[in-house]
Amino acid sequence: MKQDVNKDSINDFVRLDNHTRAGQLRTSAGKPLSLSGTCWLAFLILVVSLLAQSHVWAVSPGFWNSGNQLALRNGTIKGVALNNEGHMTLSHETEVMCTFDYPVLSILPLANRSVLVGTGNSSTIQTCSSDQGPVQLLKLEGLAVSSMSQGPDGRLYFINQHTHSIDILDDERGSTVFCTIPETYIWDMVWDKQGILYVATGNVGRIYQIKPLGKPELYFDAGEEHIMVLTLTPDNKLLAGSEGKGILYQIEAKNKARVLYDSPLTEISAVVVTKRGDIFFSAIPSTLQAPAQQTQPTLQQTSIQPTNTDSSNPLPGEDTDETITVYAQPQLAQAQPQKQESSLYYLPSGGTVRKIWGGDGKLIFDLVLDQKEQLYIGLGKEACLYSLDDQMQPVLQQKFEAEHITCLKAGAHGQILIGTSGPGMLISMSDRLCTQGHYISETISIEAPAEWGRAAIKAALPSQTGVQIFCRTGNSAEPDQTWSTWSEDLLDTQSIITGHDQTQYAQVKVKLTSAVQGLTPQVYGLSLSYQERNVPPDITSFLVVEPVQPWFKTKNAAPVPNQANSLFARPLRPDQSQAGPKNGNREFLATRNFIWIASDANKDKLVFDLELKPENSDQWLPIVTDFSQNSYKLDTELLPDGIYSVRLTASDRWSNEEQTALSSTAVISYLVVDNTPPTIDLNQTRVTKDRCLLLEGTSTDTQSRIFWAEYSLDAQNWVFFQPEDRIYDQNRESFSLTLCGLTPGEKIVIIQVIDEFGNSTRALRIVQVP
């Protein structure tokens, strides 16, 4: 897939952080939207009509920014972890212990550091270790070995789907039957602290209790298709997750259960419990059948009759006159049916359920807690391993070259054991960090040939850690042999990457290294600048238009006497009049014009809300509500200098009832408020013997990049000049200016520098030419 870069041709600027650039509209799935070339022409007319006195620069630098985790996760990741904001750190070391011809469906670590593996498609039990490949112990009939466990007696128990039994693995590579379960499928099993075995079944969702004598007794009948997963709480209470209704049960006693949560999805795929009793569980669309619409329960207590239809032959331990009481948790509001995607839930001890993650559209197949009670999440449809950070935000730890992560298990020595399918692998992830790793972006497309410029990075680099950035470019949508080789480290190169011009596509590689185990650099964001050829621009449907007439701003500039022909009067460019904006310079330059296009397929009347949020704040502050226009002007003189986010909400609530009204949002993640001019430092001014004037210096701005620089000699017209690196794309630029052919006498030179928000400053030098 390609990663497109949106350009703001009105006022493009770089912000090196984890947010998306100003002017980028995203859908709920996080994908950028852009306007076609035809829409661009119509929209440009709208912009010009609103800002009749604005000047649009023909070509300005563009910037690709790294973005958040959602924007980065489709890149190539090896040894690098991405948190929810897209920050990069070194991840944990991994090792592929064994590969198999079949999917790995269950894992059982042994005391001797070897691992038992149960497979599917062809049911086998195999053993493997880091020292040798897989050794097959048993080959069985049936679908899969879905669960294995070490019993209180130290023997190894496993599910035999073909014989509907729990079997014991013998030392002589054979097995014996422990007990037979009278159901079609056996999905999971768990031992409690008293040495009692509980078994989950389907096509009838039941739980059987098996005491040490090996006789199964019906313990709970859920009245639905399958019980898929079982686990125990620290106080020895049994938790069960179903498929069909997607319910998490807590079994109180025989035939009595409490509904902890009724998920809008149809299958509880995994459940884990911390030592203090906090529960994490996941729900997915059914992997066994098409999801069915659920009817939410309305009673807090219901009675379920056992579903055995043969009353003359009751199940083991079954009383035909007995009912099963299920208690629904009264304080939990039932979730409404929603889009069929994975959900990760958190139920703190004594609290209520809340959804903490949606799985990024992938299937959450398994969960596991390591020895430090760090939660790890295994996904399918793409074999990604996530963890949760302290704020319960997902951290992408690993991407494996497989289709699914099918099972997870905590090892005895701090490692996490990972089973996959497509292909089947057993992978061990240790608690040690990698000493190096890299991230390669998706193909970056700017839709036109360009010169590729400076890479910039925002990072924390502890001693003996490092970060390098590389780039390669080409004119095919996917990298091939026609692309360039990887560049040298861009942090050590000049602005323009030699040999990387006139190309439409690029990739960025970030390499993280550490010479100290357990220490990692942290990359908060990176960007790559480019200078595009002069082609028709493209804009998005929610943008902020910045004032782009910097020569109108006079505050903080050198004093200007009243005489029109004064030495300090601002010279006019040939194509400019002396008239400034109608409302005055201060108001014009402080105004941010928000413009958007929104429509409704139902022809509903739309109403808009605008909100503002300062950087490093979680609170959105209202700007305007119930607004019906498609543009809004904000006076930023009321705001401190800094970076803000602006959120637009479009709602059809004026045309619909409250419960049926819908809304969508778009966020401009960077709104820069900059009312402070840059500074000029003239390091050297001298006149040579051949009457040439040499000036060297630097200009710096705290909030935005330097946008323009010019000089005037003896009150003549302003003349533009470029910085030393030939491109204005930084907030600090160095310049060297040489003026030759001067006549003898006193000369006055004025240097004027303007930042991208129109703040200007001047420096003056008076020299004597011999």
MILO-513277 format. One record per residue (C-alpha): residue in one letter; x, y, z. Coordinates in steps of 0.2 Angstrom, whole numbers, plus 5000, padded with zeros to 4 digits. Example, Ala and Ser with C-alpha at 12.3 -4.5 7.8 and 13.67 -1.06 7.14 Angstrom:
2
A506249785039;S506849955036;
end
This chain:
770
M500050005000;K500550184997;Q500650315010;D500050485003;V500650655008;N499450795009;K500050965004;D499451135011;S499851244996;I499251405006;N500451395020;D501451235022;F502551205038;V503351065047;R503051015064;L504150865070;D502950775082;N501850625083;H500250715076;T499650735058;R500050895049;A498851045048;G497551035035;Q497450845035;L495650765036;R495450585043;T494050465043;S493650365058;A494750235052;G496250355052;K496450365033;P496850535025;L495550615013;S496050724998;L495150824985;S495350794966;G496150914954;T494350974949;C493851004967;W495451094970;L495051224957;A493351254964;F494051264982;L495451384977;I494151504970;L493251494987;V494951524996;V495351674984;S493651754986;L493851745005;L495651815005;A495651924990;Q497252014996;S498251855000;H499751804990;V500051624986;W501751564983;A501951464967;V503051324975;S503451294994;P504251155003;G503251005008;F503550885022;W503150705026;N502850675044;S502950505053;G501250515061;N500450405075;Q500450215077;L498950195065;A499850285051;L501550185054;R500950005058;N500949955040;G502749985038;T504149855040;I504549835059;K505949735066;G506549755084;V505649915086;A504049945096;L502750085092;N501650155105;N499950235102;E500650405097;G501950325085;H503450345096;M504850215093;T505850115105;L506849955104;S505749805107;H506149635115;E507249505107;T506349365098;E506849195092;V505949065081;M506148905090;C505348795078;T504248795062;F502848665058;D501848605044;Y500248645053;P499548795063;V500048805082;L498548805092;S499148765110;I500748785120;L501348705136;P503148755142;L504048615152;A505248625167;N506748575156;R506548735145;S505748625131;V503948665125;L502548555120;V501548615104;G499848555099;T499348585081;G497848595070;N497248535053;S498248375057;S498148345076;T499948315083;I500848345099;Q502648395096;T504048445107;C505448575103;S506748675111;S508048805105;D509348665103;Q508348555091;G506948555079;P505248485082;V505048305087;Q503348225085;L502648135100;L500948095094;K499848105079;L498048095081;E496448095071;G495248245072;L495348425070;A496548495083;V497448485100;S496648645106;S497248635124;M498648555135;S498848565153;Q499948495167;G498848415180;P499148415199;D499948245198;G501248315186;R500648215171;L500248305154;Y498348315149;F497748365132;I496148375122;N495848235110;Q494448305098;H494348145088;T493848035103;H492948175113;S494048145128;I495348215139;D496948105137;I498548085147;L500248095137;D501347945142;D503247945142;E503247815129;R502547925116;G500747855118;S499247915127;T497847845138;V496047905140;F495748005157;C493948035153;T492648045139;I491548205137;P489848175129;E489948325118;T490448365100;Y491848485103;I493048515118;W493848685118;D494748725134;M495148655151;V495848725167;W496248645185;D495748735200;K496648745217;Q495748585223;G496348485209;I494648485200;L494648495181;Y493448605172;V493148575153;A492248685140;T491248615126;G490148645110;N489048625100;V488148635116;G488948765127;R489248675143;I490548655157;Y490948485164;Q491748465181;I492948315183;K493548265200;P495148155203;L494147995199;G493948045181;K492048045180;P491348205171;E489848295179;L488848425171;Y489248585180;F488548725170;D487448735154;A487548915146;G486048875134;E487048935119;E488248855106;H489948855113;I490948885129;M492648935121;V493848985135;L494048955154;T495149035168;L495149055186;T495249205198;P496449215212;D495049165224;N494749005213;K493149065205;L492849005187;L492649125172;A492049065156;G491849145139;S490549095126;E490249095107;G488549135101;K488049275112;G489849325117;I489549325136;L490849325150;Y490149215164;Q490749195182;I490249025189;E489649045207;A489248865210;K488548715201;N487248775189;K487348955195;A488249095186;R488449285185;V488449375168;L489949495170;Y489749565153;D488649535137;S489749585123;P488949655107;L490149535098;T489849355097;E491349265104;I492449295120;S494049235113;A495249255128;V495149295147;V496649335159;V496549385177;T497849485187;K498449435205;R497249565212;G495749505202;D495749625188;I495049545172;F495549575154;F494549495141;S494349505122;A492849485110;I492849455092;P491549415078;S491249225078;T492549125070;L491448975069;Q489849045061;A489149205054;P488749325068;A486949335074;Q486049485080;Q485949485099;T484449515110;Q485049605125;P484349525142;T483049635151;L482949535167;Q484249535181;Q483949345184;T483349215173;S483149025174;I483848905160;Q483248725158;P484548595154;T484548575135;N484748385134;T483248325124;D483448145129;S482548145146;S482747955148;N484547965147;P485148115158;L486948175157;P488248125170;G487748215186;E486248295178;D484548315188;T483148325176;D482148435188;E483548555191;T483648735183;I485148845181;T485149015188;V486049155179;Y486249325187;A486549475176;Q487649615184;P486349755186;Q487549905186;L488249865169;A487349945154;Q487249825139;A488149885124;Q487249905108;P487749805092;Q489149885083;K490349865069;Q491049685069;E492849715075;S493849655090;S493649735107;L494849725122;Y493949755139;Y494549785156;L493549745172;P494449805188;S494149715204;G492549785211;G492249895196;T491349895180;V491849845162;R492549965150;K493149945132;I495050005131;W495449955113;G494749905096;G496149795090;D496449905075;G495249805065;K496149645068;L495549485077;I496149475095;F496449285097;D497349275114;L497949365129;V499349325141;L500149405157;D501949395160;Q502849375177;K502749565179;E500849555175;Q501149655158;L499749615146;Y500149555129;I498849535115;G499049425100;L498149475084;G497549375068;K497249435050;E499049505053;A500249425066;C500549575077;L500949565096;Y500449715106;S500649755124;L499749885135;D500750035143;D500350115160;Q498950225152;M498250065144;Q498650115127;P499149985114;V501049965110;L501449865094;Q502949755100;Q503149645085;K502549605068;F502849425062;E502949345045;A501349245048;E499449265046;H498849245064;I499549235081;T498449095087;C499049065105;L500149145119;K500949075134;A502049145148;G503649045151;A504449005167;H505949115164;G505149285159;Q504949245141;I503249245131;L502949095120;I501949135104;G501149015092;T500649065074;S499848995059;G500149035040;P501448975043;G501548875060;M502948935071;L503448935089;I504249095094;S505049145110;M505149335115;S506249365130;D506249505143;R507849575135;L507849725123;C508549715106;T510249805104;Q509649865087;G508049875076;H507349965062;Y505750035055;I505450055036;S503950165031;E502650125018;T502950195001;I502750385002;S501850464987;I501850644984;E500950624966;A502350724957;P504250724955;A505250814968;E506950854975;W507050764992;G507750875006;R508250865025;A507750735037;A507350795054;I507050705070;K506350725088;A507150605100;A507850565117;L509550485115;P510350415132;S512150395132;Q512750245121;T511150245111;G510950315093;V509650345079;Q510050355060;I508850395046;F509050335028;C508050365012;R507750284995;T506750344981;G506050294964;N504650324951;S503750154953;A502350134967;E503249984975;P505149984978;D506049874964;Q507749874956;T507450044948;W507450124965;S508950204972;T510050124985;W509750185003;S510650345006;E511950385019;D511250445036;L510250595032;L510650675049;D512450695042;T511950755024;Q511550925017;S509750995013;I509550914996;I509950724994;T511050714979;G510450594966;H508650584974;D507850714964;Q506450704950;T505650554959;Q503850534965;Y504050404978;A505150374993;Q505350265009;V506150315025;K507150195036;V507450235055;K508850125063;L508850125082;T510450055091;S511050035109;A512649975116;V511949955134;Q510649805137;G509049875143;L509350055137;T508450115122;P508350275112;Q506550355110;V506050435093;Y504550545095;G504350595077;L505350615061;S505050715045;L505750725027;S505650885017;Y505450894998;Q505351024985;E503950984973;R503951034955;N502651174951;V501151074948;P499251104952;P499151094971;D497950984981;I497051034997;T495950945010;S494150985015;F494551055032;L496051175033;V496651335041;V497151475029;E498651575037;P498951755032;V500251755018;Q500751945016;P502151965028;W502752135022;F501152215028;K501652175046;T502652325054;K502552295073;N504352255081;A505152315065;A506352465064;P505552635067;V504752715051;P504652905051;N503252995043;Q504153045027;A503752935013;N505452955005;S506352915022;L507852805022;F506852685034;A505252685024;R504852505018;P505252494999;L503752424989;R503952284977;P503452334959;D501852224959;Q501252284976;S500152444981;Q500452534998;A498652485004;G498652355018;P497152245023;K495552335026;N495452285044;G497252335048;N498852235049;R498652175067;E496952105065;F497352035048;L498951945054;A498151875070;T496651795060;R496551615056;N495251575043;F494551395045;I493651335029;W492851165026;I491751075014;A490450955021;S488950875013;D487550745018;A486950605007;N485250625016;K485150805012;D485050845030;K485451015037;L487151015045;V487751105060;F489551125065;D490551145082;L492351205083;E493451165098;L495251215102;K496451115113;P498251175118;E499651055116;N499950935131;S498150965137;D496650845136;Q495350975137;W494451035122;L493851215123;P492351275113;I492651405100;V490851405092;T489351285093;D487851265082;F488651355068;S487851335051;Q489251415040;N490651335031;S492051455037;Y492551535053;K493851675058;L494751655074;D495751795082;T497351715089;E497951885097;L496951815112;L497951655113;P499751635119;D501051575107;G501151395105;I500351245096;Y498551195096;S497351065089;V495651115082;R494250995080;L492751015068;T491150915072;A489850905059;S488150845065;D486450815057;R485550835074;W484450975067;S483650855055;N483550705066;E483050645083;E484350645097;Q484450455097;T484650445078;A485750595075;L487550555068;S489150655068;S490850655061;T492450745066;A494050805058;V495550875067;I496950995062;S498250935074;Y499451085072;L498851255073;V500351365076;V500051535085;D501651645082;N501551835086;T503451845090;P504651905076;P506251805072;T507951875077;I509451915066;D511251895071;L512551975059;N514151885063;Q515251975051;T515152135040;R516652195030;V517052285014;T518452205003;K519752304993;D518852274977;R517252364984;C516252214988;L515152205004;L515152045013;L513852005026;E513651835036;G512351795049;T510951685056;S509051715058;T508051615071;D506251595076;T505551505091;Q503951445084;S503951435065;R505151415051;I506051565042;F504951605027;W505851745018;A507351855018;E507852005008;Y508952155009;S508952335003;L510452444999;D510252635001;A508352625002;Q508152544985;N506952404981;W507052244992;V507952094985;F507651914989;F509151804994;Q509251624999;P510051545014;E511651445013;D510751275011;R509651344997;I507951305005;Y506951395018;D506351245029;Q507051275046;N506751385061;R508651435060;E509451485044;S511251545040;F511551665026;S513051735017;L512751895006;T514051974994;L513652144986;C514952194973;G515052344961;L514852474975;T515252654973;P516352744985;G515452825000;E514352785015;K513152635012;I511752575022;V511152395021;I509552335029;I509252145031;Q507452095034;V506851925039;I505051865039;D504451705047;E503051595039;F501651695050;G502151865044;N503251915059;S504652025053;T506252095060;R507652205053;A509552225055;L510452385049;R512252405045;I513152565039;V514852545030;Q516052655022;V516652605004;P518352675000;
end
